[in-house]
Amino acid sequence: MPFVVLITGEPVFRGRVGGLTVPLRLAISAQQGGASAIHLAPSAEGLAPGLVDPRLTIAVRAEPPPADAVVVEVAAHVVVHEAAFGALAEAVSDGRARSLGMGDARVEARPSTTDRASLGPAVPLVFAAPFAFPPMRVASLREAIRANTALLRACRKARDGWTSTYLNRHISLNVTRVLLHLGVHPNHVTVGNLLLGLASGVVAARGDAHGFVYAAALLQAQSTLDGCDGELARMTFRQSKLGEWLDTIGDDLSNFVFFAGASFGMHRLTENRLWLALGAVIVGCGGLASAIEYRYLVRIGSGDLLAYPIAEGGRWGESSAQRTPLVGRIASAVQPLFKRDTFILLTFIAAAAGMTGGILVTAALGSIAVLIAVLRTEKRLAT
């Protein structure tokens, strides 16, 4: 349902929350939530110069909203989860006003004049979204820190694997908190992560036990900090297709270079050419699978590997509905182990335990399985 946002009053806290001023964050969040325009009440007209930003592409008007529009009214000192704006606008479809939040952090949505069914008080909205938070007043440094924490938590993803959920995100979100204060851009972090991944392969190629551990630790650091670029992008509304591609290609290159380096290192350590063959399998099968996936992503105009439909089958090439009950249970049980975050942690643990060879064998088998799954997906897409 098309709607506009009416901002009232002046901000109380003049600092930044998540790298943006509170009014600018409010306006861009409204845009992300589906608002078609931002209107400034007379008390908020002074905000107009601060809302000039290339990330805010909808119109900003210092005039009353039109009578035929759904209006979401919010004070300039409130931080609102972007999904809340759309939820409020949709909820007024029955002609009754809705509200979210309490006190001076309250946000209210009003139906258009023609659709209004009741002039009674707004009905509280029950708002639920992954890692959502209620509207939050920001009138002091303490409240700004609290809002910043809520925004960082909202950067988590429901699709995060075990390791990301219970380990990596706890680290990356705190690193992102620091990077926000330093003004670092997401793509800078992505390039830095790629350098970590490339360094891991160089160190692994040394061919000694300590080198394998140090290399796996570098790859684990890359995996952990891999969340920072996306978190920064979501916090500062700097998501871009270039950023998606840098992240996707950077992760794949980090994987290939590490396992190629580890295979070469094992060959140097044992003088057994089997390790070189395993490295060729990992890079060859993995590179071919990635190329096929990239072709699909280019076709749909995305750089996010999660957009490839194989994700629906957990990278096993078929949905749970297509599996037999036994195969489905086994696949569901082991699938999280092959998500990148967990597999890289297991790689570090294996290297520390002197089992680098075992992880190379597992990676080779996994790369073959992924290629088969990708080819089956392509066959399914072609029919």
C-alpha positions in Angstrom: 0.0 0.0 0.0 1.6 3.4 -1.0 2.2 5.6 1.9 4.1 8.7 3.0 5.9 9.5 6.2 5.3 12.8 8.1 8.2 13.8 10.3 7.5 16.1 13.2 9.6 18.1 15.6 13.4 18.5 15.9 16.0 15.9 16.9 17.1 16.1 20.5 20.4 14.2 20.1 22.6 15.9 17.5 25.1 13.0 17.2 25.0 10.0 14.9 23.5 6.6 15.3 25.0 3.9 13.2 26.9 6.4 11.1 23.9 8.6 10.3 22.0 11.5 12.0 18.8 10.3 13.5 16.5 12.3 11.0 18.5 11.0 8.0 18.3 7.4 9.3 14.6 7.8 9.9 14.0 9.1 6.3 16.1 6.4 4.6 14.5 3.7 6.8 11.1 4.9 5.7 12.3 4.7 2.1 13.5 1.2 2.6 10.2 0.3 4.2 8.3 1.4 1.1 7.4 5.1 1.7 6.9 7.1 -1.5 7.7 10.5 0.0 8.8 12.3 3.1 6.8 15.2 4.4 8.1 17.7 7.0 5.7 19.2 9.4 6.2 23.0 10.1 8.1 22.1 13.3 10.5 19.9 11.2 11.1 22.1 8.2 14.6 22.9 9.5 15.6 19.3 8.8 15.5 19.6 5.0 19.2 20.5 4.5 20.2 17.5 6.5 18.1 15.1 4.4 20.0 15.9 1.2 21.8 12.6 0.6 22.3 10.4 -2.5 21.0 7.4 -0.5 17.7 9.2 0.0 16.0 9.0 -3.4 12.3 9.7 -2.6 11.0 13.3 -2.5 11.3 15.4 0.6 8.5 18.0 0.9 8.0 20.8 3.4 4.2 20.6 3.1 1.3 18.7 4.5 0.7 15.2 3.1 -2.1 14.7 0.6 -5.5 13.8 2.0 -5.7 10.7 -0.2 -2.5 9.2 1.2 -1.8 6.8 4.1 0.3 8.8 6.5 2.8 7.4 9.0 3.7 10.1 11.5 6.9 9.9 13.5 8.9 12.3 15.6 12.4 13.3 14.3 14.1 11.9 17.4 12.9 8.3 16.9 14.8 5.3 15.4 12.4 2.9 13.7 13.0 -0.6 12.2 12.6 -0.2 8.4 10.1 -3.1 8.2 7.9 -1.4 10.7 6.9 1.4 8.3 5.5 -1.1 5.7 3.8 -3.1 8.5 2.0 0.0 9.8 0.9 1.1 6.4 -0.5 -2.3 5.5 -2.3 -2.6 8.8 -4.5 0.4 8.2 -6.2 -1.3 5.2 -9.3 -1.8 7.3 -9.7 1.9 7.8 -8.5 2.1 11.4 -5.4 3.9 12.5 -2.5 1.8 14.0 0.3 2.7 16.4 3.6 1.2 17.3 5.8 2.1 20.3 5.0 4.1 23.4 5.4 7.6 24.8 7.3 10.0 22.7 8.7 7.1 20.6 5.2 6.3 19.4 4.7 6.0 15.6 1.2 6.2 14.2 -0.2 5.3 10.8 -3.5 6.9 9.6 -5.6 5.8 6.7 -6.5 8.3 3.9 -9.5 10.5 4.6 -11.6 8.6 2.1 -10.7 5.2 3.7 -11.0 6.2 7.3 -13.5 4.0 9.1 -13.0 5.3 12.7 -11.8 8.5 14.4 -11.2 6.6 17.6 -7.7 6.0 19.1 -5.2 4.1 17.0 -5.1 0.3 17.6 -1.6 -0.9 18.8 0.1 -2.9 16.1 1.7 -6.3 16.9 4.9 -6.1 14.9 7.2 -9.1 14.3 10.2 -9.3 12.0 13.5 -11.2 12.4 15.6 -9.4 15.0 13.2 -6.4 15.0 13.1 -3.8 17.7 10.4 -1.3 18.8 10.6 2.4 18.0 13.3 3.9 20.2 13.7 7.5 21.4 17.2 8.9 21.0 17.5 12.0 23.2 20.9 11.3 24.8 24.2 9.5 24.3 23.0 6.6 26.4 19.9 6.2 24.3 22.0 6.5 21.1 24.2 3.6 22.2 21.2 1.6 23.0 19.7 2.3 19.6 23.0 1.5 17.9 23.1 -1.9 19.6 19.5 -2.7 18.5 20.4 -1.7 14.9 23.5 -3.9 15.0 21.5 -6.8 16.3 19.1 -6.3 13.4 22.0 -7.0 11.0 21.9 -10.7 12.0 20.4 -13.0 9.4 17.9 -15.8 10.1 19.9 -17.9 7.6 23.1 -17.6 9.5 24.8 -20.9 10.1 25.8 -22.3 13.5 29.2 -20.8 13.6 28.0 -17.4 12.5 25.1 -17.4 15.0 27.1 -18.5 18.1 30.6 -17.2 17.3 31.3 -15.1 14.2 28.5 -12.6 14.6 29.4 -11.8 18.2 32.9 -10.8 17.0 32.0 -9.1 13.7 29.2 -6.9 15.1 31.6 -5.5 17.7 34.2 -4.9 15.0 31.5 -3.2 12.9 30.6 -1.0 15.9 34.2 0.4 15.8 34.4 0.7 12.0 31.2 2.8 12.0 33.0 5.4 14.2 36.0 5.3 11.8 33.9 6.0 8.7 35.1 2.9 6.9 33.1 1.9 3.8 31.8 -1.7 3.3 33.9 -2.3 0.1 37.1 -1.3 2.0 36.3 -4.2 4.4 35.6 -6.6 1.6 39.0 -5.9 -0.1 40.7 -6.3 3.3 39.0 -9.6 3.8 40.2 -10.8 0.4 43.7 -9.9 1.3 43.4 -12.1 4.4 42.1 -15.0 2.3 45.0 -14.6 -0.2 47.5 -14.5 2.6 46.1 -17.7 4.1 46.9 -19.6 0.8 50.4 -18.2 0.7 51.1 -19.2 4.3 49.6 -22.7 3.7 51.9 -23.3 0.8 54.9 -23.2 3.1 54.3 -26.9 3.8 54.8 -27.2 7.5 52.4 -28.0 10.4 52.7 -24.5 11.9 52.0 -22.9 8.5 48.8 -24.9 8.1 47.6 -23.7 11.5 48.5 -20.1 10.8 46.9 -20.2 7.4 43.7 -21.8 8.7 43.6 -19.1 11.4 43.9 -16.4 8.7 41.0 -18.0 6.8 38.9 -18.2 10.0 39.6 -14.5 10.6 38.5 -13.8 7.0 35.3 -15.8 7.6 34.6 -14.1 10.9 35.2 -10.6 9.5 33.3 -11.5 6.3 30.1 -10.3 8.1 31.4 -6.8 8.7 31.0 -5.5 5.1 27.4 -6.6 5.0 26.7 -5.2 8.5 28.3 -1.9 7.5 26.3 -1.8 4.3 23.0 -2.4 6.1 23.8 0.0 8.9 24.7 2.8 6.6 22.4 1.9 3.7 25.4 1.5 1.3 24.2 -1.8 -0.2 25.3 -2.1 -3.9 25.6 -4.7 -6.6 29.3 -4.0 -6.7 29.5 -4.8 -3.0 27.6 -8.1 -3.5 29.9 -9.2 -6.3 33.1 -8.2 -4.4 31.9 -10.2 -1.4 30.8 -13.3 -3.4 34.0 -13.4 -5.5 36.2 -12.6 -2.6 34.8 -15.5 -0.6 35.3 -17.9 -3.4 38.8 -16.7 -4.2 39.7 -17.0 -0.5 38.5 -20.6 -0.5 40.3 -21.6 -3.7 43.6 -19.9 -2.8 43.7 -21.5 0.7 42.9 -25.0 -0.4 45.3 -24.7 -3.4 48.0 -23.5 -1.1 47.3 -26.2 1.5 47.4 -28.9 -1.3 50.7 -27.5 -2.5 52.0 -27.4 1.1 51.0 -31.0 1.7 52.8 -32.0 -1.5 56.0 -30.2 -0.3 55.7 -31.8 3.1 55.1 -35.4 1.9 56.2 -35.3 -1.8 53.0 -37.1 -2.6 51.3 -35.9 -5.8 47.9 -37.0 -4.5 47.6 -33.7 -2.7 48.2 -31.8 -5.9 45.4 -33.8 -7.5 43.1 -33.1 -4.6 43.9 -29.4 -4.9 43.1 -29.5 -8.7 39.7 -31.2 -7.9 38.8 -28.6 -5.3 39.7 -25.6 -7.5 38.5 -27.2 -10.7 35.1 -28.4 -9.5 34.6 -25.4 -7.3 35.6 -22.9 -10.0 33.3 -24.5 -12.6 30.4 -24.5 -10.1 31.0 -20.9 -9.3 31.2 -19.9 -12.9 27.8 -21.6 -13.6 26.3 -19.8 -10.5 27.8 -16.5 -11.6 26.2 -16.8 -15.0 22.8 -17.2 -13.4 23.4 -14.2 -11.1 24.3 -12.0 -14.0 21.2 -13.1 -15.8 18.9 -12.1 -12.9 20.9 -8.9 -12.1 22.2 -10.0 -8.7 25.6 -10.6 -7.1 24.3 -12.4 -4.0 25.1 -16.1 -4.2 22.1 -16.8 -1.9 19.9 -15.8 -4.9 21.0 -19.0 -6.7 18.1 -21.4 -6.4 20.3 -24.3 -5.3 20.1 -22.6 -1.8 16.5 -23.9 -1.6 18.0 -27.4 -1.5 20.7 -26.5 0.9 23.3 -26.9 -1.9 22.3 -30.5 -2.2 20.6 -30.1 -5.6 17.1 -30.9 -4.5 14.4 -29.7 -2.2 13.5 -31.5 1.0 10.2 -32.5 -0.7 12.1 -34.4 -3.4 14.2 -36.5 -0.9 13.2 -39.7 0.7 12.5 -39.3 4.4 15.8 -41.0 5.4 17.9 -39.0 2.9 16.1 -35.8 4.0 16.9 -36.4 7.6 20.6 -37.2 6.9 20.9 -34.2 4.6 19.3 -31.9 7.2 21.6 -33.2 9.9 24.9 -32.7 8.0 23.9 -29.7 5.9 25.0 -27.1 8.5 28.5 -28.6 8.6 29.0 -27.7 5.0 27.9 -24.0 5.3 31.0 -21.9 4.7 31.2 -20.5 8.2 31.2 -23.9 10.0 33.3 -25.7 7.4 36.1 -23.1 7.8 36.0 -23.4 11.5 36.3 -27.2 11.2 39.2 -26.6 8.8 41.0 -24.5 11.5 40.3 -27.2 14.1 41.6 -29.9 11.8 44.7 -28.0 11.0 45.4 -27.5 14.7 44.9 -31.2 15.2 47.4 -32.1 12.5 44.6 -33.4 10.1 45.0 -31.0 7.2 45.1 -34.0 4.8 41.7 -35.1 6.1 40.1 -31.7 5.5 41.5 -31.6 1.9 39.9 -35.0 1.2 36.6 -33.7 2.6 36.8 -30.5 0.6 37.5 -32.4 -2.6 34.5 -34.6 -2.1 32.4 -31.6 -1.1 33.4 -29.7 -4.2 32.4 -32.6 -6.4 29.0 -32.8 -4.6 28.5 -29.1 -5.1 29.3 -29.3 -8.8 26.8 -32.2 -9.2 24.2 -30.2 -7.3 24.8 -27.1 -9.5 24.5 -29.2 -12.7 21.3 -30.8 -11.4 20.0 -27.3 -10.6 20.8 -26.1 -14.1 19.0 -29.1 -15.5 15.9 -28.3 -13.4 16.0 -24.7 -14.4 16.2 -25.7 -18.1 13.0 -27.7 -17.9 
